[in-house]
Amino acid sequence: MSPQELFAKASPAVVRVVVRDKDFKPIGQGSGFFISADGLLVTNFHVVKDAWFASVLLSTNATLFVQGVVATDPDWDLALLKVNGQDLPHLTVAAEEAPKVGAEVFAIGNPAGLTNTLSDGLVSGLRRDNGELVAIQTTAAISPGSSGGPLLTADGKVVGVTTLQLRGGQNLNFAVPAAKVREVVANRGKLKTLASAGAKRLDAAATAELEKAWAALAEKDLRTAALILTRLKVTHNDNPFVWCLLGWLHSDLGNHELAIDSFKKAIALKPDYADAYICMGAAYELAKQYPNAIKAYDAAIRLDPLGKTGQTAKRRRDALLRLLQR
């Protein structure tokens, strides 16, 4: 394919990954790409290692939300995520050996947040350790934000995952070989959910509204964020995440009964929404409705016994029980 044809075919499968902490504050972003129509996404481990909440921005400016992590390999800086979506454009991971030195390659990513940027270059080296290929060196430009994007040959197959750039040199860029991606996929395990698991797709207009809400949160303008989310709950009243986030904001504003009602609506839409239960437990606790708080924490523990949410719910429940026993 020509560079234009390759970009037209491959770029819809490449996304910007945005990671947030437990207070929904952005803590990083990178790139990723789908390898299946049902939402398996490859990215770098360092992009998502501290994630509590994660979303992906498509080339159409629509937003999908990350259900959780199904595999990681910190040694090779790889992570396999499951995104809430169907019939998604996806790329093929090459099964053959890495391209030879001198082969033309292309990188697609989001350097400095610039969505779906194409760069081209050559394979400038194949770096091995005890005979094992450990990195593909390329002159295709990689910058912060490109991490986790695909390195492609002219036929559109993924031969590597762009990972790092050595500063202080010229065109010293590296990608993890595709063979390591295949190993991570083969060794995938049970889904470890994130707080974003309850969210449904947002179109470009709703994405823009949510970005305004994020900005208001960053500026501690909770009332503006609540007004935006109140609008979103009308246009997206079947999205449990919108209700959950609105409940979280009402809790921060001291509107405990409104918060509890919002979490109940989120749970009605998604009965296995562990994060809605833990947030509802916290709201009940702030409202001094302690028996209801304990029931909500117990539900979160039951739904996510080994995950971050379940473990956090257990700590909160146990602390509350100790307080009530005094």
C-alpha positions in Angstrom: 0.0 0.0 0.0 1.0 3.6 -0.5 1.4 5.7 2.7 -2.0 7.3 2.0 -3.7 3.9 1.6 -2.0 2.5 4.7 -3.1 5.4 6.8 -6.7 5.3 5.6 -6.9 1.6 6.4 -4.9 1.5 9.7 -5.6 4.8 11.5 -9.2 4.0 12.5 -7.9 1.2 14.7 -5.4 3.5 16.5 -6.7 5.4 19.6 -5.5 7.8 22.2 -5.5 6.2 25.7 -6.3 8.6 28.5 -5.7 7.5 32.1 -7.2 9.0 35.3 -6.7 8.4 39.0 -9.4 7.7 41.6 -10.4 11.4 41.6 -10.7 11.4 37.8 -7.6 13.6 37.5 -5.6 12.8 34.3 -2.3 11.1 35.1 -1.1 10.2 31.6 -1.9 9.4 28.1 -0.5 7.4 25.2 -1.5 5.4 22.2 -3.0 2.0 21.5 -4.5 -0.1 18.8 -7.3 -2.7 18.5 -6.4 -6.2 17.5 -10.0 -7.6 17.6 -13.5 -6.4 16.6 -14.7 -6.9 20.2 -12.3 -4.4 21.8 -9.0 -6.1 22.6 -6.5 -3.2 22.7 -2.7 -3.3 22.9 -0.7 -0.5 24.5 2.3 0.0 26.7 2.2 -1.1 30.3 3.6 2.2 31.6 0.7 4.1 30.0 -1.9 2.2 32.2 0.0 0.9 35.2 -1.5 3.3 37.7 -4.9 3.6 36.0 -8.1 3.7 38.1 -10.2 4.9 35.1 -9.3 4.8 31.4 -10.9 5.8 28.2 -9.9 5.8 24.5 -10.5 8.5 22.0 -11.3 7.3 18.4 -10.3 9.0 15.2 -13.9 10.2 15.0 -13.6 12.0 18.3 -16.0 9.5 19.9 -15.1 8.0 23.3 -15.0 4.4 24.4 -14.3 3.3 27.9 -11.9 0.6 29.1 -13.5 -2.3 30.9 -10.3 -3.5 32.4 -6.9 -5.2 31.9 -6.7 -8.8 30.7 -2.9 -9.2 30.5 0.3 -7.3 31.3 4.0 -7.9 30.8 5.9 -5.1 32.6 9.3 -6.5 31.5 8.3 -5.9 27.9 6.2 -2.8 28.7 3.0 -4.3 27.2 -0.6 -4.4 28.3 -3.7 -5.9 26.8 -6.9 -4.0 27.6 -10.6 -4.8 27.0 -12.6 -1.9 25.7 -16.4 -1.7 25.8 -17.3 -1.9 22.1 -18.2 -4.1 19.1 -17.5 -4.2 15.4 -14.3 -2.1 15.9 -11.7 -1.6 13.2 -8.6 -3.6 14.1 -5.1 -4.5 13.0 -3.3 -7.8 12.3 -0.3 -8.6 14.4 2.4 -10.1 12.1 3.2 -13.8 12.6 6.4 -13.8 10.7 9.9 -12.8 11.9 10.7 -9.1 12.2 11.3 -7.1 9.0 14.9 -6.9 7.8 17.1 -3.8 8.3 16.3 -1.3 5.6 12.6 -2.2 5.4 10.2 0.7 5.2 8.0 1.0 8.3 5.3 3.4 9.5 4.2 4.5 13.0 0.8 5.9 13.9 0.3 7.4 17.3 -0.7 10.5 19.3 2.5 12.5 20.0 1.8 15.3 22.4 -1.9 14.4 22.1 -2.0 15.1 18.3 -4.5 12.5 17.3 -3.4 9.8 14.7 -0.1 11.2 13.5 1.7 9.3 10.8 5.5 9.0 10.5 7.6 6.9 8.3 11.1 5.6 8.3 13.3 2.5 8.0 14.2 -0.4 10.2 17.6 0.8 11.2 18.6 -2.1 13.5 17.4 -5.3 15.1 18.7 -5.4 18.7 19.2 -8.9 20.2 20.2 -10.2 23.6 21.6 -13.8 23.6 20.2 -14.3 20.2 16.6 -13.1 21.1 15.2 -10.1 19.3 14.4 -7.6 22.0 13.8 -4.3 20.1 13.3 -3.0 16.6 15.2 0.2 16.0 13.6 2.6 13.5 14.0 6.0 12.1 10.2 6.5 12.1 9.6 9.3 14.5 8.3 8.5 18.0 7.6 11.2 20.6 5.9 11.3 24.1 2.3 10.3 23.5 3.3 7.8 20.8 3.9 5.1 23.3 1.7 2.0 22.6 1.0 2.8 19.0 1.6 0.3 16.1 4.8 0.0 14.0 3.5 -1.2 10.6 5.0 -2.5 7.4 3.7 -1.4 4.0 1.2 -4.2 4.0 -0.5 -2.9 7.1 0.7 -5.6 9.5 1.9 -4.7 13.0 5.5 -5.7 13.5 6.1 -3.8 16.7 4.7 -1.6 19.5 6.4 1.8 19.6 7.8 2.3 23.1 10.6 4.7 23.5 12.9 7.3 22.0 16.5 7.8 23.1 17.0 11.5 23.7 20.3 13.1 22.8 20.5 11.2 19.5 18.9 11.5 16.1 16.2 9.0 15.0 16.9 6.5 17.8 13.5 5.1 18.2 12.5 1.6 19.4 9.5 -0.8 19.3 8.8 -4.0 21.1 8.7 -6.9 18.5 5.3 -8.3 17.5 6.3 -11.7 18.8 6.0 -10.3 22.4 2.5 -9.1 21.6 1.5 -12.5 20.5 2.9 -14.0 23.8 0.9 -11.5 25.9 -2.3 -12.3 23.9 -1.7 -16.0 24.3 -1.2 -15.7 28.1 -4.2 -13.4 28.7 -6.0 -14.0 32.0 -9.2 -13.0 33.8 -10.4 -9.4 33.3 -9.3 -7.0 36.1 -11.9 -4.3 35.9 -11.4 -0.5 36.1 -13.9 2.1 37.3 -14.5 2.9 33.6 -16.1 -0.6 33.1 -19.6 0.7 33.5 -19.5 3.3 30.7 -21.0 3.2 27.3 -19.8 4.8 24.1 -20.1 8.6 23.8 -20.4 10.3 20.5 -18.2 13.3 19.5 -20.7 15.9 21.0 -21.0 14.0 24.3 -17.2 13.6 24.4 -16.8 17.4 24.1 -19.3 17.8 27.0 -17.4 15.3 29.1 -14.1 17.1 28.3 -15.7 20.3 29.7 -16.7 18.4 32.8 -13.1 17.1 33.2 -11.8 20.6 32.9 -14.2 21.9 35.5 -13.1 19.1 37.8 -9.5 20.0 37.3 -10.3 23.6 38.3 -12.3 22.4 41.4 -15.4 23.9 39.8 -17.7 21.1 40.9 -20.9 22.9 40.3 -20.1 23.5 36.7 -19.1 19.9 36.3 -22.4 18.9 37.9 -24.4 21.1 35.5 -22.7 19.5 32.5 -23.3 16.0 33.8 -27.0 16.9 34.5 -27.3 17.7 30.8 -25.5 14.5 29.9 -27.9 12.4 32.0 -30.7 13.7 29.9 -29.1 12.9 26.5 -27.4 9.7 27.8 -29.8 8.5 30.5 -28.9 4.8 29.7 -25.2 5.3 30.4 -24.5 4.1 34.0 -21.1 5.9 34.1 -22.8 9.3 33.6 -25.0 8.5 36.6 -22.1 7.3 38.7 -19.9 10.3 37.9 -22.9 12.6 38.8 -23.3 10.7 42.1 -19.6 11.2 42.8 -19.9 14.9 42.2 -23.0 15.2 44.4 -21.1 13.5 47.2 -18.4 16.1 46.9 -21.0 18.9 47.0 -22.6 17.4 50.1 -25.8 16.4 48.3 -25.7 12.9 49.8 -29.3 11.9 49.0 -28.9 13.0 45.4 -25.7 11.1 45.2 -27.3 8.0 46.6 -30.1 8.3 44.1 -27.6 8.7 41.2 -25.7 5.6 42.2 -28.9 3.6 42.5 -29.7 4.6 38.9 -26.3 3.5 37.7 -26.7 0.2 39.4 -30.2 -0.3 37.9 -28.6 0.0 34.5 -25.6 -2.2 35.4 -26.3 -4.5 38.4 -22.7 -5.7 38.5 -21.2 -2.2 38.7 -18.9 -2.6 41.7 -17.6 0.9 41.6 -21.1 2.3 41.8 -21.7 0.2 44.9 -18.5 1.4 46.6 -19.3 5.0 45.8 -22.9 4.5 47.1 -21.4 3.0 50.3 -19.3 6.1 50.8 -22.4 8.4 50.2 -24.4 6.4 52.7 -21.6 6.7 55.2 -21.4 10.5 54.8 -25.2 10.5 55.3 -24.7 8.5 58.5 -26.8 5.7 57.1 -24.3 3.1 58.3 -26.2 -0.2 57.8 -26.9 0.8 54.2 -23.2 1.7 53.7 -22.1 -1.7 55.0 -24.5 -3.5 52.6 -23.2 -1.4 49.6 -19.6 -2.2 50.5 -20.4 -5.9 50.8 -22.0 -5.8 47.4 -18.8 -4.2 45.9 -16.6 -6.9 47.7 -18.8 -9.7 46.3 -18.6 -8.3 42.7 -14.9 -7.6 42.7 -13.3 -9.7 45.5 -9.7 -9.5 44.1 -9.7 -6.2 42.4 -8.9 -2.7 43.6 -12.5 -1.8 44.1 -13.3 -4.9 46.2 -10.2 -4.5 48.3 -10.9 -0.8 48.9 -14.5 -1.6 49.8 -13.3 -4.2 52.3 -11.0 -1.7 54.0 -13.8 0.9 54.2 -16.3 -1.6 55.5 -13.9 -2.9 58.2 -13.0 0.6 59.2 -16.6 1.5 59.6 -17.4 -1.7 61.6 -14.5 -0.9 64.0 -15.9 2.7 64.4 -19.4 1.4 65.2 -18.0 -1.0 67.7 -16.4 1.7 69.8 
